Amino acid sequence: MSGPMDVVGHAALDYLFEVEHIASPNESYPITSYEVLFGGGGSNIAAAMAQLGGNSRLVAAVGDDFSTSGYEQHLDNLGVDLSLLYHIEGEESTKAFVYTDPNHNQSSYWGSSSKLSDMETPALDFVHLAPSEASFSARVAQKSEFVSFDPGQDLVTYSKEHLITILDNTDILFANIHELKRVKEMTGRSFDDLKQSISTIVVTCDSSYHKNKKIDIPVVAVKAVDPTGAGDGYRAGFLLAFRKGLPFEVCGKIGSTVASFEVECVGCQTNLPTWGAMKKRYEENFGALPL
């Protein structure tokens, strides 16, 4: 497969708040600090792919503040193709409000992303569906040649019909064990059922299954500061390696290596590795990279 790796998902501004506790009803706790950083699963993956040297194209709905916030220039500087963005006049871009307490609570304002349901659906050669508007993702899955799917935290917004439509057109499924459990509950399908229809299932923090063969992928041990973008980094590394034709075990190890950079700094796009930096750390942990 040639051409860009398209990524459907949110382009969000992440508001990261430090708090001692999340307030209970009739209580108030001060916010000790906050910062605004670039995020959104779709943008995070496209940005990480581009920094690694991949040809990524972002498919997202953005608001007026996408440009004024500096986000557009940031992605352009990384080399992300922005030709398939939907600019929604009068709307704000998606925002995530993350309150860092021991439970890492999070709330999101969809803003422009909610308008994707009304947008014309592109037909794509190779697309990764990050968390996004469900009806749009379902239409993209039906029209695209190769589909990678990560329902992520937006799984609660999917109808059974939309979820089944996407799964029936999915080639690679990414999920953690909790998301996988919910997928099975929503669809009534067992893990064996999913393995029959999806050639590759990547269960993060667990194992990978490719055509019923189980592959265990270890993590790369680093000092973790912020886990927020780890999953997006993993997907970016895995999919870029997959497009390069590398074995699935190597894809998983590259994903794990990219994720290790993501967790070392606060923010999802503040410590994106180049291919050279990723390769150096990969070989320190796993031996020679066959590329």
ChimeraX commands (.cxc) that place a marker at each C-alpha (Angstrom):
marker #1 position 0.00,0.00,0.00 radius 0.5
marker #1 position 1.30,3.42,-0.96 radius 0.5
marker #1 position -0.02,6.89,-0.29 radius 0.5
marker #1 position -0.72,8.61,3.02 radius 0.5
marker #1 position -1.78,6.97,6.25 radius 0.5
marker #1 position -5.06,8.71,7.00 radius 0.5
marker #1 position -6.11,9.21,10.61 radius 0.5
marker #1 position -9.71,10.04,11.54 radius 0.5
marker #1 position -10.15,11.53,14.99 radius 0.5
marker #1 position -10.19,14.58,17.21 radius 0.5
marker #1 position -7.86,17.56,17.01 radius 0.5
marker #1 position -8.23,18.83,20.56 radius 0.5
marker #1 position -6.80,21.40,22.88 radius 0.5
marker #1 position -5.98,19.64,26.14 radius 0.5
marker #1 position -6.56,21.64,29.32 radius 0.5
marker #1 position -4.49,19.90,31.99 radius 0.5
marker #1 position -5.38,20.83,35.57 radius 0.5
marker #1 position -3.45,19.82,38.68 radius 0.5
marker #1 position -5.72,19.32,41.70 radius 0.5
marker #1 position -5.23,17.80,45.13 radius 0.5
marker #1 position -8.66,16.14,45.05 radius 0.5
marker #1 position -11.73,16.03,42.84 radius 0.5
marker #1 position -14.38,17.88,44.81 radius 0.5
marker #1 position -17.35,15.96,46.17 radius 0.5
marker #1 position -20.83,17.57,46.15 radius 0.5
marker #1 position -20.89,20.83,48.12 radius 0.5
marker #1 position -17.10,20.90,48.31 radius 0.5
marker #1 position -14.44,22.97,46.59 radius 0.5
marker #1 position -10.76,22.26,46.06 radius 0.5
marker #1 position -8.35,24.70,44.38 radius 0.5
marker #1 position -6.74,24.04,41.01 radius 0.5
marker #1 position -3.05,24.28,41.82 radius 0.5
marker #1 position -1.87,24.76,38.20 radius 0.5
marker #1 position -2.97,24.28,34.60 radius 0.5
marker #1 position -1.63,24.41,31.06 radius 0.5
marker #1 position -3.07,24.11,27.56 radius 0.5
marker #1 position -1.39,21.64,25.19 radius 0.5
marker #1 position -2.06,20.14,21.77 radius 0.5
marker #1 position -3.90,16.81,21.83 radius 0.5
marker #1 position -6.77,14.74,20.48 radius 0.5
marker #1 position -6.28,11.10,19.52 radius 0.5
marker #1 position -6.38,11.65,15.77 radius 0.5
marker #1 position -3.92,14.53,15.87 radius 0.5
marker #1 position -1.64,12.75,18.33 radius 0.5
marker #1 position -1.29,9.74,16.05 radius 0.5
marker #1 position -0.86,11.77,12.86 radius 0.5
marker #1 position 1.74,13.99,14.57 radius 0.5
marker #1 position 3.71,11.02,15.93 radius 0.5
marker #1 position 3.69,9.32,12.52 radius 0.5
marker #1 position 4.96,12.48,10.84 radius 0.5
marker #1 position 7.73,12.99,13.39 radius 0.5
marker #1 position 8.81,9.38,12.78 radius 0.5
marker #1 position 9.10,10.18,9.08 radius 0.5
marker #1 position 5.76,8.78,7.96 radius 0.5
marker #1 position 3.31,10.28,5.47 radius 0.5
marker #1 position 0.25,11.00,7.63 radius 0.5
marker #1 position -2.93,12.88,6.79 radius 0.5
marker #1 position -5.40,14.05,9.43 radius 0.5
marker #1 position -9.16,13.79,8.86 radius 0.5
marker #1 position -10.87,15.91,11.53 radius 0.5
marker #1 position -13.33,18.73,12.10 radius 0.5
marker #1 position -11.73,21.86,13.55 radius 0.5
marker #1 position -13.03,25.18,14.76 radius 0.5
marker #1 position -11.95,28.79,14.45 radius 0.5
marker #1 position -9.37,28.43,17.22 radius 0.5
marker #1 position -7.48,25.67,15.41 radius 0.5
marker #1 position -5.48,28.33,13.60 radius 0.5
marker #1 position -5.41,31.07,16.26 radius 0.5
marker #1 position -4.17,28.65,18.94 radius 0.5
marker #1 position -1.12,27.77,16.85 radius 0.5
marker #1 position -2.24,24.17,16.44 radius 0.5
marker #1 position -2.50,24.34,12.66 radius 0.5
marker #1 position 1.02,25.74,12.34 radius 0.5
marker #1 position 2.35,23.13,14.77 radius 0.5
marker #1 position 1.00,20.20,12.72 radius 0.5
marker #1 position 2.10,21.81,9.47 radius 0.5
marker #1 position 5.63,22.19,10.85 radius 0.5
marker #1 position 5.67,18.48,11.70 radius 0.5
marker #1 position 4.68,17.64,8.14 radius 0.5
marker #1 position 1.12,16.39,8.75 radius 0.5
marker #1 position -1.05,16.65,5.62 radius 0.5
marker #1 position -4.02,18.89,6.55 radius 0.5
marker #1 position -5.81,18.78,3.20 radius 0.5
marker #1 position -8.75,16.71,4.53 radius 0.5
marker #1 position -9.67,18.92,7.48 radius 0.5
marker #1 position -13.23,20.21,7.83 radius 0.5
marker #1 position -13.18,23.83,9.04 radius 0.5
marker #1 position -16.43,24.60,10.90 radius 0.5
marker #1 position -17.03,28.36,11.07 radius 0.5
marker #1 position -18.36,29.69,14.35 radius 0.5
marker #1 position -17.39,26.56,16.29 radius 0.5
marker #1 position -14.57,25.92,18.71 radius 0.5
marker #1 position -12.26,22.96,18.31 radius 0.5
marker #1 position -12.63,19.92,20.54 radius 0.5
marker #1 position -11.35,20.39,24.08 radius 0.5
marker #1 position -10.39,17.86,26.72 radius 0.5
marker #1 position -10.40,18.85,30.39 radius 0.5
marker #1 position -8.08,16.57,32.33 radius 0.5
marker #1 position -7.96,16.83,36.11 radius 0.5
marker #1 position -4.84,15.12,37.35 radius 0.5
marker #1 position -5.66,13.51,40.66 radius 0.5
marker #1 position -4.91,9.90,41.62 radius 0.5
marker #1 position -7.76,8.77,39.32 radius 0.5
marker #1 position -6.87,10.92,36.26 radius 0.5
marker #1 position -10.47,12.01,35.66 radius 0.5
marker #1 position -11.28,13.48,32.25 radius 0.5
marker #1 position -14.15,15.31,30.53 radius 0.5
marker #1 position -14.41,16.46,26.91 radius 0.5
marker #1 position -16.19,19.16,24.93 radius 0.5
marker #1 position -16.62,17.95,21.34 radius 0.5
marker #1 position -17.17,21.32,19.68 radius 0.5
marker #1 position -16.45,21.05,15.95 radius 0.5
marker #1 position -16.06,17.25,16.11 radius 0.5
marker #1 position -19.81,16.89,16.65 radius 0.5
marker #1 position -20.35,18.25,13.12 radius 0.5
marker #1 position -18.58,15.31,11.45 radius 0.5
marker #1 position -21.90,13.48,11.17 radius 0.5
marker #1 position -22.94,16.02,8.52 radius 0.5
marker #1 position -19.71,15.93,6.52 radius 0.5
marker #1 position -19.11,14.24,3.17 radius 0.5
marker #1 position -17.37,10.89,3.67 radius 0.5
marker #1 position -14.02,10.30,1.93 radius 0.5
marker #1 position -13.00,6.92,0.48 radius 0.5
marker #1 position -9.51,6.16,1.78 radius 0.5
marker #1 position -6.89,3.52,0.99 radius 0.5
marker #1 position -5.43,3.06,4.49 radius 0.5
marker #1 position -7.16,4.65,7.46 radius 0.5
marker #1 position -6.89,4.48,11.21 radius 0.5
marker #1 position -10.13,5.32,13.02 radius 0.5
marker #1 position -9.17,6.91,16.31 radius 0.5
marker #1 position -11.96,7.92,18.72 radius 0.5
marker #1 position -14.32,10.14,16.73 radius 0.5
marker #1 position -17.96,10.74,15.76 radius 0.5
marker #1 position -19.43,7.26,15.36 radius 0.5
marker #1 position -21.64,7.67,12.28 radius 0.5
marker #1 position -18.84,9.35,10.32 radius 0.5
marker #1 position -16.37,6.61,11.30 radius 0.5
marker #1 position -18.87,3.93,10.26 radius 0.5
marker #1 position -19.26,5.49,6.80 radius 0.5
marker #1 position -15.49,5.84,6.39 radius 0.5
marker #1 position -15.03,2.18,7.35 radius 0.5
marker #1 position -17.52,1.08,4.70 radius 0.5
marker #1 position -15.83,3.10,1.95 radius 0.5
marker #1 position -12.16,2.44,2.76 radius 0.5
marker #1 position -9.81,-0.30,1.56 radius 0.5
marker #1 position -7.90,-1.04,4.80 radius 0.5
marker #1 position -9.22,-0.06,8.23 radius 0.5
marker #1 position -7.52,0.08,11.61 radius 0.5
marker #1 position -9.90,0.86,14.48 radius 0.5
marker #1 position -9.44,2.12,18.04 radius 0.5
marker #1 position -12.78,2.95,19.75 radius 0.5
marker #1 position -11.00,4.23,22.86 radius 0.5
marker #1 position -12.75,6.49,25.32 radius 0.5
marker #1 position -15.50,7.38,22.82 radius 0.5
marker #1 position -16.84,3.82,22.84 radius 0.5
marker #1 position -19.66,4.92,25.15 radius 0.5
marker #1 position -21.00,7.17,22.35 radius 0.5
marker #1 position -21.26,4.35,19.77 radius 0.5
marker #1 position -24.53,2.66,18.96 radius 0.5
marker #1 position -24.52,-1.11,18.50 radius 0.5
marker #1 position -25.27,-0.60,14.79 radius 0.5
marker #1 position -22.36,1.79,14.22 radius 0.5
marker #1 position -19.95,-0.39,16.19 radius 0.5
marker #1 position -20.86,-3.54,14.27 radius 0.5
marker #1 position -20.59,-1.70,10.94 radius 0.5
marker #1 position -17.06,-0.60,11.79 radius 0.5
marker #1 position -15.99,-3.99,13.15 radius 0.5
marker #1 position -17.29,-5.76,10.05 radius 0.5
marker #1 position -14.93,-3.62,7.96 radius 0.5
marker #1 position -11.94,-3.64,10.34 radius 0.5
marker #1 position -8.58,-5.24,9.54 radius 0.5
marker #1 position -6.74,-4.26,12.75 radius 0.5
marker #1 position -8.50,-3.65,16.08 radius 0.5
marker #1 position -6.76,-1.84,18.96 radius 0.5
marker #1 position -8.31,-1.98,22.43 radius 0.5
marker #1 position -7.37,-2.37,26.06 radius 0.5
marker #1 position -8.92,-5.17,28.10 radius 0.5
marker #1 position -11.72,-2.93,29.42 radius 0.5
marker #1 position -12.64,-1.64,25.95 radius 0.5
marker #1 position -12.54,-5.16,24.55 radius 0.5
marker #1 position -14.93,-6.32,27.25 radius 0.5
marker #1 position -17.35,-3.51,26.39 radius 0.5
marker #1 position -17.11,-4.27,22.66 radius 0.5
marker #1 position -18.09,-7.87,23.40 radius 0.5
marker #1 position -20.98,-6.73,25.60 radius 0.5
marker #1 position -22.29,-4.21,23.07 radius 0.5
marker #1 position -22.12,-6.53,20.07 radius 0.5
marker #1 position -22.87,-9.87,21.70 radius 0.5
marker #1 position -19.73,-11.28,20.06 radius 0.5
marker #1 position -17.16,-13.39,21.85 radius 0.5
marker #1 position -13.43,-12.89,21.46 radius 0.5
marker #1 position -13.36,-15.94,19.20 radius 0.5
marker #1 position -16.09,-14.33,17.07 radius 0.5
marker #1 position -14.01,-11.16,16.76 radius 0.5
marker #1 position -10.90,-13.14,15.83 radius 0.5
marker #1 position -12.81,-14.85,13.02 radius 0.5
marker #1 position -13.69,-11.56,11.32 radius 0.5
marker #1 position -10.69,-9.35,12.22 radius 0.5
marker #1 position -7.25,-10.56,11.12 radius 0.5
marker #1 position -5.28,-8.69,13.79 radius 0.5
marker #1 position -6.36,-7.70,17.30 radius 0.5
marker #1 position -3.95,-5.69,19.45 radius 0.5
marker #1 position -4.88,-5.73,23.13 radius 0.5
marker #1 position -2.74,-3.04,24.73 radius 0.5
marker #1 position -1.28,-3.82,28.18 radius 0.5
marker #1 position -1.84,-7.46,27.23 radius 0.5
marker #1 position -1.10,-9.28,23.96 radius 0.5
marker #1 position -1.44,-9.17,20.18 radius 0.5
marker #1 position -3.37,-11.74,18.15 radius 0.5
marker #1 position -2.62,-12.16,14.45 radius 0.5
marker #1 position -4.60,-14.88,12.66 radius 0.5
marker #1 position -5.12,-16.66,16.01 radius 0.5
marker #1 position -1.40,-16.54,16.88 radius 0.5
marker #1 position -0.70,-14.81,20.20 radius 0.5
marker #1 position 2.33,-12.51,20.49 radius 0.5
marker #1 position 3.32,-10.95,23.83 radius 0.5
marker #1 position 4.94,-7.50,23.59 radius 0.5
marker #1 position 6.89,-6.14,26.59 radius 0.5
marker #1 position 6.84,-2.50,27.64 radius 0.5
marker #1 position 9.91,-0.26,27.53 radius 0.5
marker #1 position 10.72,0.77,31.10 radius 0.5
marker #1 position 11.14,4.54,31.58 radius 0.5
marker #1 position 10.23,7.08,34.26 radius 0.5
marker #1 position 6.59,7.86,33.50 radius 0.5
marker #1 position 5.46,11.45,34.07 radius 0.5
marker #1 position 2.16,11.53,32.15 radius 0.5
marker #1 position 0.48,8.44,30.62 radius 0.5
marker #1 position -2.04,10.42,28.56 radius 0.5
marker #1 position -0.57,9.97,25.07 radius 0.5
marker #1 position 0.96,6.52,25.46 radius 0.5
marker #1 position -1.77,4.67,23.57 radius 0.5
marker #1 position -1.67,7.09,20.66 radius 0.5
marker #1 position 2.10,6.79,20.43 radius 0.5
marker #1 position 1.81,3.01,20.44 radius 0.5
marker #1 position -0.67,3.04,17.56 radius 0.5
marker #1 position 1.43,5.48,15.54 radius 0.5
marker #1 position 4.56,3.36,15.89 radius 0.5
marker #1 position 2.76,0.08,15.27 radius 0.5
marker #1 position 0.95,1.27,12.15 radius 0.5
marker #1 position 3.98,2.97,10.63 radius 0.5
marker #1 position 5.99,-0.22,11.12 radius 0.5
marker #1 position 3.13,-2.25,9.64 radius 0.5
marker #1 position 3.11,-0.05,6.53 radius 0.5
marker #1 position 6.85,-0.69,6.23 radius 0.5
marker #1 position 6.11,-4.41,6.06 radius 0.5
marker #1 position 7.77,-5.33,9.36 radius 0.5
marker #1 position 6.73,-8.47,11.31 radius 0.5
marker #1 position 3.91,-8.02,13.82 radius 0.5
marker #1 position 6.19,-8.64,16.79 radius 0.5
marker #1 position 8.49,-5.84,15.60 radius 0.5
marker #1 position 5.47,-3.58,15.01 radius 0.5
marker #1 position 4.44,-4.10,18.62 radius 0.5
marker #1 position 7.94,-3.42,19.94 radius 0.5
marker #1 position 8.20,-0.22,17.88 radius 0.5
marker #1 position 4.81,0.84,19.23 radius 0.5
marker #1 position 5.98,0.17,22.78 radius 0.5
marker #1 position 9.16,2.14,22.16 radius 0.5
marker #1 position 7.33,5.19,20.78 radius 0.5
marker #1 position 4.92,5.07,23.73 radius 0.5
marker #1 position 7.87,5.18,26.14 radius 0.5
marker #1 position 8.82,8.63,24.81 radius 0.5
marker #1 position 5.25,9.88,25.15 radius 0.5
marker #1 position 5.02,9.18,28.88 radius 0.5
marker #1 position 8.27,10.94,29.79 radius 0.5
marker #1 position 6.79,14.45,29.50 radius 0.5
marker #1 position 3.45,16.12,30.21 radius 0.5
marker #1 position 1.36,16.40,27.06 radius 0.5
marker #1 position 0.69,14.10,24.14 radius 0.5
marker #1 position 2.87,15.86,21.56 radius 0.5
marker #1 position 5.68,17.36,23.63 radius 0.5
marker #1 position 8.18,14.50,23.34 radius 0.5
marker #1 position 7.58,12.88,19.95 radius 0.5
marker #1 position 10.61,10.83,18.83 radius 0.5
marker #1 position 12.23,10.84,15.42 radius 0.5
marker #1 position 12.83,7.49,13.75 radius 0.5
marker #1 position 16.49,7.70,14.73 radius 0.5
marker #1 position 15.73,8.32,18.41 radius 0.5
marker #1 position 13.15,5.54,18.41 radius 0.5
marker #1 position 15.56,3.12,16.74 radius 0.5
marker #1 position 18.30,3.83,19.30 radius 0.5
marker #1 position 15.99,3.09,22.24 radius 0.5
marker #1 position 14.47,0.08,20.46 radius 0.5
marker #1 position 17.89,-1.50,19.99 radius 0.5
marker #1 position 18.84,-0.79,23.61 radius 0.5
marker #1 position 15.82,-2.83,24.69 radius 0.5
marker #1 position 15.13,-5.38,21.95 radius 0.5
marker #1 position 18.28,-5.75,19.85 radius 0.5
marker #1 position 18.85,-4.83,16.21 radius 0.5
marker #1 position 15.91,-3.30,14.35 radius 0.5
marker #1 position 15.61,-5.06,10.97 radius 0.5
marker #1 position 15.29,-1.89,8.90 radius 0.5
marker link #1:1,2 radius 0.2
marker link #1:2,3 radius 0.2
marker link #1:3,4 radius 0.2
marker link #1:4,5 radius 0.2
marker link #1:5,6 radius 0.2
marker link #1:6,7 radius 0.2
marker link #1:7,8 radius 0.2
marker link #1:8,9 radius 0.2
marker link #1:9,10 radius 0.2
marker link #1:10,11 radius 0.2
marker link #1:11,12 radius 0.2
marker link #1:12,13 radius 0.2
marker link #1:13,14 radius 0.2
marker link #1:14,15 radius 0.2
marker link #1:15,16 radius 0.2
marker link #1:16,17 radius 0.2
marker link #1:17,18 radius 0.2
marker link #1:18,19 radius 0.2
marker link #1:19,20 radius 0.2
marker link #1:20,21 radius 0.2
marker link #1:21,22 radius 0.2
marker link #1:22,23 radius 0.2
marker link #1:23,24 radius 0.2
marker link #1:24,25 radius 0.2
marker link #1:25,26 radius 0.2
marker link #1:26,27 radius 0.2
marker link #1:27,28 radius 0.2
marker link #1:28,29 radius 0.2
marker link #1:29,30 radius 0.2
marker link #1:30,31 radius 0.2
marker link #1:31,32 radius 0.2
marker link #1:32,33 radius 0.2
marker link #1:33,34 radius 0.2
marker link #1:34,35 radius 0.2
marker link #1:35,36 radius 0.2
marker link #1:36,37 radius 0.2
marker link #1:37,38 radius 0.2
marker link #1:38,39 radius 0.2
marker link #1:39,40 radius 0.2
marker link #1:40,41 radius 0.2
marker link #1:41,42 radius 0.2
marker link #1:42,43 radius 0.2
marker link #1:43,44 radius 0.2
marker link #1:44,45 radius 0.2
marker link #1:45,46 radius 0.2
marker link #1:46,47 radius 0.2
marker link #1:47,48 radius 0.2
marker link #1:48,49 radius 0.2
marker link #1:49,50 radius 0.2
marker link #1:50,51 radius 0.2
marker link #1:51,52 radius 0.2
marker link #1:52,53 radius 0.2
marker link #1:53,54 radius 0.2
marker link #1:54,55 radius 0.2
marker link #1:55,56 radius 0.2
marker link #1:56,57 radius 0.2
marker link #1:57,58 radius 0.2
marker link #1:58,59 radius 0.2
marker link #1:59,60 radius 0.2
marker link #1:60,61 radius 0.2
marker link #1:61,62 radius 0.2
marker link #1:62,63 radius 0.2
marker link #1:63,64 radius 0.2
marker link #1:64,65 radius 0.2
marker link #1:65,66 radius 0.2
marker link #1:66,67 radius 0.2
marker link #1:67,68 radius 0.2
marker link #1:68,69 radius 0.2
marker link #1:69,70 radius 0.2
marker link #1:70,71 radius 0.2
marker link #1:71,72 radius 0.2
marker link #1:72,73 radius 0.2
marker link #1:73,74 radius 0.2
marker link #1:74,75 radius 0.2
marker link #1:75,76 radius 0.2
marker link #1:76,77 radius 0.2
marker link #1:77,78 radius 0.2
marker link #1:78,79 radius 0.2
marker link #1:79,80 radius 0.2
marker link #1:80,81 radius 0.2
marker link #1:81,82 radius 0.2
marker link #1:82,83 radius 0.2
marker link #1:83,84 radius 0.2
marker link #1:84,85 radius 0.2
marker link #1:85,86 radius 0.2
marker link #1:86,87 radius 0.2
marker link #1:87,88 radius 0.2
marker link #1:88,89 radius 0.2
marker link #1:89,90 radius 0.2
marker link #1:90,91 radius 0.2
marker link #1:91,92 radius 0.2
marker link #1:92,93 radius 0.2
marker link #1:93,94 radius 0.2
marker link #1:94,95 radius 0.2
marker link #1:95,96 radius 0.2
marker link #1:96,97 radius 0.2
marker link #1:97,98 radius 0.2
marker link #1:98,99 radius 0.2
marker link #1:99,100 radius 0.2
marker link #1:100,101 radius 0.2
marker link #1:101,102 radius 0.2
marker link #1:102,103 radius 0.2
marker link #1:103,104 radius 0.2
marker link #1:104,105 radius 0.2
marker link #1:105,106 radius 0.2
marker link #1:106,107 radius 0.2
marker link #1:107,108 radius 0.2
marker link #1:108,109 radius 0.2
marker link #1:109,110 radius 0.2
marker link #1:110,111 radius 0.2
marker link #1:111,112 radius 0.2
marker link #1:112,113 radius 0.2
marker link #1:113,114 radius 0.2
marker link #1:114,115 radius 0.2
marker link #1:115,116 radius 0.2
marker link #1:116,117 radius 0.2
marker link #1:117,118 radius 0.2
marker link #1:118,119 radius 0.2
marker link #1:119,120 radius 0.2
marker link #1:120,121 radius 0.2
marker link #1:121,122 radius 0.2
marker link #1:122,123 radius 0.2
marker link #1:123,124 radius 0.2
marker link #1:124,125 radius 0.2
marker link #1:125,126 radius 0.2
marker link #1:126,127 radius 0.2
marker link #1:127,128 radius 0.2
marker link #1:128,129 radius 0.2
marker link #1:129,130 radius 0.2
marker link #1:130,131 radius 0.2
marker link #1:131,132 radius 0.2
marker link #1:132,133 radius 0.2
marker link #1:133,134 radius 0.2
marker link #1:134,135 radius 0.2
marker link #1:135,136 radius 0.2
marker link #1:136,137 radius 0.2
marker link #1:137,138 radius 0.2
marker link #1:138,139 radius 0.2
marker link #1:139,140 radius 0.2
marker link #1:140,141 radius 0.2
marker link #1:141,142 radius 0.2
marker link #1:142,143 radius 0.2
marker link #1:143,144 radius 0.2
marker link #1:144,145 radius 0.2
marker link #1:145,146 radius 0.2
marker link #1:146,147 radius 0.2
marker link #1:147,148 radius 0.2
marker link #1:148,149 radius 0.2
marker link #1:149,150 radius 0.2
marker link #1:150,151 radius 0.2
marker link #1:151,152 radius 0.2
marker link #1:152,153 radius 0.2
marker link #1:153,154 radius 0.2
marker link #1:154,155 radius 0.2
marker link #1:155,156 radius 0.2
marker link #1:156,157 radius 0.2
marker link #1:157,158 radius 0.2
marker link #1:158,159 radius 0.2
marker link #1:159,160 radius 0.2
marker link #1:160,161 radius 0.2
marker link #1:161,162 radius 0.2
marker link #1:162,163 radius 0.2
marker link #1:163,164 radius 0.2
marker link #1:164,165 radius 0.2
marker link #1:165,166 radius 0.2
marker link #1:166,167 radius 0.2
marker link #1:167,168 radius 0.2
marker link #1:168,169 radius 0.2
marker link #1:169,170 radius 0.2
marker link #1:170,171 radius 0.2
marker link #1:171,172 radius 0.2
marker link #1:172,173 radius 0.2
marker link #1:173,174 radius 0.2
marker link #1:174,175 radius 0.2
marker link #1:175,176 radius 0.2
marker link #1:176,177 radius 0.2
marker link #1:177,178 radius 0.2
marker link #1:178,179 radius 0.2
marker link #1:179,180 radius 0.2
marker link #1:180,181 radius 0.2
marker link #1:181,182 radius 0.2
marker link #1:182,183 radius 0.2
marker link #1:183,184 radius 0.2
marker link #1:184,185 radius 0.2
marker link #1:185,186 radius 0.2
marker link #1:186,187 radius 0.2
marker link #1:187,188 radius 0.2
marker link #1:188,189 radius 0.2
marker link #1:189,190 radius 0.2
marker link #1:190,191 radius 0.2
marker link #1:191,192 radius 0.2
marker link #1:192,193 radius 0.2
marker link #1:193,194 radius 0.2
marker link #1:194,195 radius 0.2
marker link #1:195,196 radius 0.2
marker link #1:196,197 radius 0.2
marker link #1:197,198 radius 0.2
marker link #1:198,199 radius 0.2
marker link #1:199,200 radius 0.2
marker link #1:200,201 radius 0.2
marker link #1:201,202 radius 0.2
marker link #1:202,203 radius 0.2
marker link #1:203,204 radius 0.2
marker link #1:204,205 radius 0.2
marker link #1:205,206 radius 0.2
marker link #1:206,207 radius 0.2
marker link #1:207,208 radius 0.2
marker link #1:208,209 radius 0.2
marker link #1:209,210 radius 0.2
marker link #1:210,211 radius 0.2
marker link #1:211,212 radius 0.2
marker link #1:212,213 radius 0.2
marker link #1:213,214 radius 0.2
marker link #1:214,215 radius 0.2
marker link #1:215,216 radius 0.2
marker link #1:216,217 radius 0.2
marker link #1:217,218 radius 0.2
marker link #1:218,219 radius 0.2
marker link #1:219,220 radius 0.2
marker link #1:220,221 radius 0.2
marker link #1:221,222 radius 0.2
marker link #1:222,223 radius 0.2
marker link #1:223,224 radius 0.2
marker link #1:224,225 radius 0.2
marker link #1:225,226 radius 0.2
marker link #1:226,227 radius 0.2
marker link #1:227,228 radius 0.2
marker link #1:228,229 radius 0.2
marker link #1:229,230 radius 0.2
marker link #1:230,231 radius 0.2
marker link #1:231,232 radius 0.2
marker link #1:232,233 radius 0.2
marker link #1:233,234 radius 0.2
marker link #1:234,235 radius 0.2
marker link #1:235,236 radius 0.2
marker link #1:236,237 radius 0.2
marker link #1:237,238 radius 0.2
marker link #1:238,239 radius 0.2
marker link #1:239,240 radius 0.2
marker link #1:240,241 radius 0.2
marker link #1:241,242 radius 0.2
marker link #1:242,243 radius 0.2
marker link #1:243,244 radius 0.2
marker link #1:244,245 radius 0.2
marker link #1:245,246 radius 0.2
marker link #1:246,247 radius 0.2
marker link #1:247,248 radius 0.2
marker link #1:248,249 radius 0.2
marker link #1:249,250 radius 0.2
marker link #1:250,251 radius 0.2
marker link #1:251,252 radius 0.2
marker link #1:252,253 radius 0.2
marker link #1:253,254 radius 0.2
marker link #1:254,255 radius 0.2
marker link #1:255,256 radius 0.2
marker link #1:256,257 radius 0.2
marker link #1:257,258 radius 0.2
marker link #1:258,259 radius 0.2
marker link #1:259,260 radius 0.2
marker link #1:260,261 radius 0.2
marker link #1:261,262 radius 0.2
marker link #1:262,263 radius 0.2
marker link #1:263,264 radius 0.2
marker link #1:264,265 radius 0.2
marker link #1:265,266 radius 0.2
marker link #1:266,267 radius 0.2
marker link #1:267,268 radius 0.2
marker link #1:268,269 radius 0.2
marker link #1:269,270 radius 0.2
marker link #1:270,271 radius 0.2
marker link #1:271,272 radius 0.2
marker link #1:272,273 radius 0.2
marker link #1:273,274 radius 0.2
marker link #1:274,275 radius 0.2
marker link #1:275,276 radius 0.2
marker link #1:276,277 radius 0.2
marker link #1:277,278 radius 0.2
marker link #1:278,279 radius 0.2
marker link #1:279,280 radius 0.2
marker link #1:280,281 radius 0.2
marker link #1:281,282 radius 0.2
marker link #1:282,283 radius 0.2
marker link #1:283,284 radius 0.2
marker link #1:284,285 radius 0.2
marker link #1:285,286 radius 0.2
marker link #1:286,287 radius 0.2
marker link #1:287,288 radius 0.2
marker link #1:288,289 radius 0.2
marker link #1:289,290 radius 0.2
marker link #1:290,291 radius 0.2
view
